Amino acid sequence: LVERATDFGFDQAGVSNRFVTPNGDGKNDTVVFSYDNPRDVSVRARILDLRGRVVVSELPQGPVTNSRVWDGRGAGVPVPSGVYLYQLEAEGRVYSGSIVILK
């Protein structure tokens, strides 16, 4: 038997990679965040810098249902190398972690 999620859920296994190298070579150019969303609730997904400033206020839909993607850009321009925080929020829960941009 496989237990299915009944509420929104996300864990670090849903992060495709933690080190993003957005140089256009097709390897680790983006990070995909995949989550469980059985009730199709609204999900807020964003990227912040280490000071808590919003870099991307809403991540676009990812390559599969119930996923979001980040290409290492903020406001349409590449962000500097460094550590960034992601936040996924739904049903009153906030899930967060870090991503490293390497150039």
C-alpha positions in Angstrom: 0.0 0.0 0.0 1.1 3.5 -0.7 0.0 6.3 1.6 -1.1 9.4 -0.2 -0.8 12.9 1.2 -4.1 14.6 2.1 -2.6 18.0 2.8 0.0 20.2 1.1 3.4 18.9 1.8 7.0 19.6 0.8 10.3 18.3 2.0 13.9 18.8 0.9 13.7 15.7 -1.3 11.5 17.9 -3.6 14.5 20.2 -4.4 16.1 19.0 -7.6 19.6 20.4 -6.7 21.0 22.8 -4.2 23.8 24.2 -6.3 22.7 26.1 -9.4 25.1 27.1 -12.1 23.0 29.2 -14.5 25.5 29.4 -17.4 23.4 27.9 -20.2 25.2 24.6 -20.5 22.0 22.6 -19.7 23.4 21.2 -16.4 22.1 22.6 -13.2 20.9 25.8 -14.8 17.7 25.7 -12.8 16.3 24.3 -9.6 12.9 22.7 -9.5 10.8 22.5 -6.3 8.3 19.6 -6.4 5.5 19.3 -3.8 2.4 17.4 -2.9 -0.8 19.3 -3.4 -3.7 16.9 -3.4 -6.4 19.6 -2.8 -4.9 22.0 -5.4 -4.6 24.8 -2.9 -2.8 28.1 -3.7 0.9 27.9 -3.2 3.2 30.9 -2.8 6.8 30.2 -3.8 9.5 32.8 -3.6 13.2 33.5 -3.3 14.9 35.8 -0.8 18.4 36.9 -0.2 20.1 36.3 3.2 18.9 39.7 4.5 15.3 38.6 3.9 14.8 40.8 0.9 12.6 39.3 -1.8 14.5 38.5 -5.0 11.6 36.7 -6.8 8.1 37.3 -5.4 6.5 34.3 -7.2 8.3 31.5 -8.9 6.7 30.3 -12.2 5.2 26.9 -12.8 7.8 24.1 -13.1 8.2 21.4 -15.7 5.6 19.1 -14.1 2.4 19.6 -12.2 2.9 20.7 -8.6 6.3 22.2 -9.1 8.0 25.6 -9.4 11.3 26.5 -11.0 14.0 29.1 -10.5 16.6 30.0 -13.1 18.8 32.1 -10.9 17.3 35.4 -12.0 15.7 38.2 -10.1 13.7 40.9 -11.8 14.8 39.4 -15.2 18.5 39.7 -14.5 21.0 37.1 -13.2 21.6 37.3 -9.5 25.1 37.4 -8.1 26.7 34.2 -6.8 25.8 33.4 -3.2 23.3 31.7 -0.9 19.6 32.3 -1.4 16.6 31.2 0.6 13.5 29.6 -0.9 10.0 29.6 0.7 7.0 27.6 -0.2 3.8 28.5 1.6 0.4 26.8 1.6 -2.3 26.0 4.1 -0.7 28.1 6.8 2.6 26.2 6.6 5.9 27.7 5.4 8.7 25.4 4.1 12.2 26.9 3.6 15.7 26.1 2.8 18.8 27.4 0.9 20.1 27.3 -2.6 23.6 28.3 -3.8 24.2 30.1 -7.0 27.6 29.4 -8.5 29.1 31.2 -11.4 
